[in-house]
Amino acid sequence: MRVVKEIPHPRFKITVFSWNNKYIIKIEDAHLEQSFKIDASEVTGLDEIEAILSHDFLVSALKRFVQMGDDFATAYRSRYTQLKKK
């Protein structure tokens, strides 16, 4: 897997990888990440991938990050409470 592009963003680290005739788009925020795979044959190139990452799409990604963080915090607190009771 090789990095083919890093897309600047004020909040996220966005990296595009090339692997096995696919592009992998990885969006990172703090300790969480989301990744999306697309066949290289389905896009004309990196400009089209960047166009897919619209403002609306990235707002949705941010909402998922918030939910992921909440889910993890709940699971962590639950596990910590269970261990504390033992």
MDAnalysis code that builds the backbone (N, CA, C; Angstrom):
import MDAnalysis as mda
import numpy as np

u = mda.Universe.empty(258, n_residues=86, atom_resindex=np.repeat(np.arange(86), 3), trajectory=True)
u.add_TopologyAttr("name", ["N", "CA", "C"] * 86)
u.add_TopologyAttr("resid", np.arange(1, 87))
u.add_TopologyAttr("resname", ["MET", "ARG", "VAL", "VAL", "LYS", "GLU", "ILE", "PRO", "HIS", "PRO", "ARG", "PHE", "LYS", "ILE", "THR", "VAL", "PHE", "SER", "TRP", "ASN", "ASN", "LYS", "TYR", "ILE", "ILE", "LYS", "ILE", "GLU", "ASP", "ALA", "HIS", "LEU", "GLU", "GLN", "SER", "PHE", "LYS", "ILE", "ASP", "ALA", "SER", "GLU", "VAL", "THR", "GLY", "LEU", "ASP", "GLU", "ILE", "GLU", "ALA", "ILE", "LEU", "SER", "HIS", "ASP", "PHE", "LEU", "VAL", "SER", "ALA", "LEU", "LYS", "ARG", "PHE", "VAL", "GLN", "MET", "GLY", "ASP", "ASP", "PHE", "ALA", "THR", "ALA", "TYR", "ARG", "SER", "ARG", "TYR", "THR", "GLN", "LEU", "LYS", "LYS", "LYS"])
u.atoms.positions = np.array([
    [0.860, -1.168, 0.000],
    [0.000, 0.000, 0.000],
    [0.901, 1.225, 0.000],
    [0.592, 2.157, -0.881],
    [1.422, 3.356, -0.927],
    [0.559, 4.606, -0.888],
    [1.092, 5.633, -0.268],
    [0.405, 6.917, -0.199],
    [0.503, 7.584, -1.565],
    [-0.638, 7.995, -2.108],
    [-0.626, 8.693, -3.389],
    [-1.007, 10.165, -3.247],
    [-1.653, 10.514, -2.130],
    [-2.008, 11.919, -1.926],
    [-2.405, 12.158, -0.472],
    [-1.994, 13.297, 0.026],
    [-2.491, 13.795, 1.308],
    [-3.285, 15.046, 1.001],
    [-4.517, 15.065, 1.461],
    [-5.416, 16.174, 1.158],
    [-5.494, 17.082, 2.385],
    [-5.072, 18.327, 2.247],
    [-5.104, 19.238, 3.398],
    [-6.530, 19.503, 3.870],
    [-6.682, 19.539, 5.173],
    [-7.973, 19.857, 5.776],
    [-7.691, 20.446, 7.152],
    [-8.473, 21.444, 7.582],
    [-8.183, 22.083, 8.876],
    [-8.413, 21.191, 10.093],
    [-9.229, 20.169, 9.986],
    [-9.510, 19.320, 11.139],
    [-9.004, 17.895, 10.983],
    [-9.210, 17.320, 9.818],
    [-8.902, 15.920, 9.593],
    [-7.546, 15.737, 8.926],
    [-6.979, 14.558, 9.134],
    [-5.866, 14.116, 8.312],
    [-6.489, 13.197, 7.263],
    [-6.373, 13.565, 5.992],
    [-6.969, 12.785, 4.917],
    [-5.837, 12.276, 4.025],
    [-5.772, 10.951, 3.903],
    [-4.730, 10.318, 3.109],
    [-5.385, 9.378, 2.107],
    [-4.881, 9.406, 0.880],
    [-5.355, 8.490, -0.155],
    [-4.222, 7.514, -0.453],
    [-4.555, 6.247, -0.379],
    [-3.599, 5.173, -0.655],
    [-3.994, 4.465, -1.942],
    [-3.031, 3.832, -2.567],
    [-3.285, 2.967, -3.705],
    [-2.858, 1.564, -3.305],
    [-3.760, 0.599, -3.549],
    [-3.459, -0.781, -3.185],
    [-4.365, -1.727, -3.948],
    [-3.774, -2.663, -4.631],
    [-4.540, -3.735, -5.289],
    [-5.622, -3.205, -6.234],
    [-5.271, -2.233, -7.065],
    [-6.213, -1.606, -8.000],
    [-7.396, -0.933, -7.306],
    [-7.157, -0.475, -6.098],
    [-8.168, 0.258, -5.344],
    [-7.520, 1.518, -4.765],
    [-8.359, 2.501, -4.544],
    [-7.952, 3.647, -3.746],
    [-8.579, 3.464, -2.373],
    [-7.827, 3.751, -1.358],
    [-8.332, 3.721, 0.011],
    [-8.217, 5.137, 0.549],
    [-9.339, 5.692, 0.937],
    [-9.382, 7.037, 1.500],
    [-9.476, 6.884, 3.007],
    [-8.485, 7.416, 3.728],
    [-8.492, 7.312, 5.189],
    [-8.637, 8.715, 5.767],
    [-9.639, 8.870, 6.614],
    [-9.898, 10.139, 7.286],
    [-9.664, 9.908, 8.773],
    [-8.777, 10.702, 9.365],
    [-8.439, 10.547, 10.779],
    [-8.812, 11.800, 11.550],
    [-9.295, 11.581, 12.766],
    [-9.606, 12.669, 13.691],
    [-9.275, 12.169, 15.091],
    [-8.264, 12.767, 15.695],
    [-7.793, 12.342, 17.015],
    [-7.430, 10.863, 16.972],
    [-8.043, 10.034, 17.808],
    [-7.692, 8.616, 17.896],
    [-8.623, 7.711, 17.072],
    [-9.440, 8.319, 16.229],
    [-10.392, 7.548, 15.426],
    [-10.076, 7.701, 13.942],
    [-10.492, 6.708, 13.166],
    [-10.323, 6.811, 11.723],
    [-11.470, 6.120, 10.999],
    [-11.734, 6.595, 9.792],
    [-12.707, 5.989, 8.893],
    [-11.988, 5.744, 7.576],
    [-12.297, 4.641, 6.937],
    [-11.689, 4.387, 5.632],
    [-12.748, 3.949, 4.639],
    [-12.493, 4.287, 3.397],
    [-13.413, 4.008, 2.302],
    [-12.596, 3.486, 1.138],
    [-13.067, 2.412, 0.512],
    [-12.365, 1.817, -0.628],
    [-13.184, 2.033, -1.893],
    [-12.468, 2.304, -2.971],
    [-13.120, 2.454, -4.261],
    [-12.206, 1.856, -5.334],
    [-12.784, 1.108, -6.246],
    [-12.002, 0.551, -7.348],
    [-11.407, 1.681, -8.173],
    [-10.166, 1.536, -8.555],
    [-9.500, 2.554, -9.371],
    [-10.225, 2.746, -10.702],
    [-10.873, 1.705, -11.194],
    [-11.588, 1.795, -12.471],
    [-12.877, 2.620, -12.367],
    [-13.334, 2.901, -11.143],
    [-14.584, 3.640, -10.958],
    [-14.388, 5.151, -10.924],
    [-13.155, 5.602, -10.876],
    [-12.864, 7.036, -10.865],
    [-11.817, 7.343, -11.927],
    [-11.796, 8.593, -12.349],
    [-10.846, 8.984, -13.385],
    [-9.477, 9.338, -12.815],
    [-9.396, 9.501, -11.500],
    [-8.111, 9.824, -10.891],
    [-8.285, 10.506, -9.553],
    [-7.188, 11.046, -9.059],
    [-7.174, 11.644, -7.730],
    [-8.042, 12.896, -7.632],
    [-8.177, 13.643, -8.726],
    [-9.044, 14.827, -8.690],
    [-10.493, 14.439, -8.414],
    [-10.929, 13.332, -8.986],
    [-12.304, 12.884, -8.748],
    [-12.476, 12.406, -7.308],
    [-11.469, 11.743, -6.776],
    [-11.534, 11.316, -5.372],
    [-11.656, 12.534, -4.466],
    [-10.861, 13.549, -4.751],
    [-10.929, 14.762, -3.934],
    [-12.312, 15.418, -4.049],
    [-12.913, 15.373, -5.222],
    [-14.249, 15.946, -5.413],
    [-15.308, 15.178, -4.620],
    [-15.111, 13.883, -4.448],
    [-16.044, 13.077, -3.657],
    [-16.078, 13.559, -2.205],
    [-14.955, 14.073, -1.731],
    [-14.845, 14.503, -0.337],
    [-15.397, 15.917, -0.169],
    [-16.668, 16.062, -0.482],
    [-17.343, 17.361, -0.420],
    [-17.527, 17.808, 1.031],
    [-17.922, 19.050, 1.179],
    [-18.203, 19.600, 2.512],
    [-19.271, 18.754, 3.221],
    [-20.346, 18.427, 2.516],
    [-21.433, 17.640, 3.120],
    [-20.936, 16.259, 3.559],
    [-20.116, 15.625, 2.721],
    [-19.580, 14.316, 3.078],
    [-18.721, 14.416, 4.338],
    [-17.879, 15.430, 4.416],
    [-16.991, 15.565, 5.578],
    [-17.756, 15.953, 6.842],
    [-18.850, 16.680, 6.701],
    [-19.716, 16.956, 7.861],
    [-20.314, 15.651, 8.369],
    [-20.748, 14.790, 7.451],
    [-21.272, 13.473, 7.845],
    [-20.188, 12.642, 8.525],
    [-18.965, 12.710, 8.008],
    [-17.851, 11.991, 8.634],
    [-17.621, 12.503, 10.058],
    [-17.710, 13.812, 10.240],
    [-17.536, 14.385, 11.580],
    [-18.618, 13.867, 12.528],
    [-19.852, 13.805, 12.063],
    [-20.938, 13.274, 12.896],
    [-20.669, 11.821, 13.280],
    [-20.145, 11.032, 12.319],
    [-19.798, 9.639, 12.631],
    [-18.669, 9.588, 13.659],
    [-17.687, 10.472, 13.539],
    [-16.603, 10.496, 14.526],
    [-17.136, 10.795, 15.921],
    [-18.057, 11.731, 16.011],
    [-18.662, 12.056, 17.313],
    [-19.371, 10.830, 17.870],
    [-20.165, 10.152, 17.037],
    [-20.874, 8.953, 17.485],
    [-19.891, 7.847, 17.861],
    [-18.841, 7.662, 17.054],
    [-17.837, 6.644, 17.362],
    [-17.180, 6.937, 18.710],
    [-16.844, 8.188, 18.944],
    [-16.217, 8.573, 20.214],
    [-17.149, 8.317, 21.391],
    [-18.422, 8.674, 21.218],
    [-19.413, 8.436, 22.274],
    [-19.569, 6.938, 22.545],
    [-19.652, 6.153, 21.477],
    [-19.793, 4.699, 21.631],
    [-18.600, 4.100, 22.362],
    [-17.400, 4.538, 21.992],
    [-16.212, 4.004, 22.639],
    [-16.151, 4.426, 24.105],
    [-16.464, 5.678, 24.387],
    [-16.445, 6.161, 25.774],
    [-17.439, 5.381, 26.630],
    [-18.622, 5.105, 26.098],
    [-19.630, 4.334, 26.824],
    [-19.119, 2.919, 27.096],
    [-18.561, 2.282, 26.080],
    [-18.035, 0.923, 26.250],
    [-16.888, 0.902, 27.254],
    [-16.019, 1.894, 27.182],
    [-14.880, 1.961, 28.094],
    [-15.347, 2.164, 29.538],
    [-16.280, 3.098, 29.728],
    [-16.800, 3.343, 31.079],
    [-17.489, 2.101, 31.627],
    [-18.241, 1.422, 30.791],
    [-18.934, 0.208, 31.211],
    [-17.929, -0.855, 31.654],
    [-16.892, -1.050, 30.877],
    [-15.871, -2.054, 31.211],
    [-15.130, -1.652, 32.485],
    [-14.799, -0.386, 32.614],
    [-14.090, 0.087, 33.797],
    [-14.961, -0.108, 35.044],
    [-16.256, 0.164, 34.926],
    [-17.174, -0.021, 36.059],
    [-17.260, -1.490, 36.445],
    [-17.300, -2.390, 35.444],
    [-17.353, -3.828, 35.722],
    [-16.090, -4.287, 36.436],
    [-14.950, -3.812, 36.010],
    [-13.677, -4.217, 36.638],
    [-13.585, -3.673, 38.062],
    [-14.086, -2.491, 38.270],
    [-14.021, -1.852, 39.580],
    [-14.879, -2.623, 40.612],
    [-15.978, -3.237, 40.150],
    [-16.870, -3.972, 41.045],
    [-16.261, -5.300, 41.497],
    [-15.280, -5.806, 40.779],
    [-14.702, -7.123, 41.111],
    [-13.761, -7.028, 42.281],
])
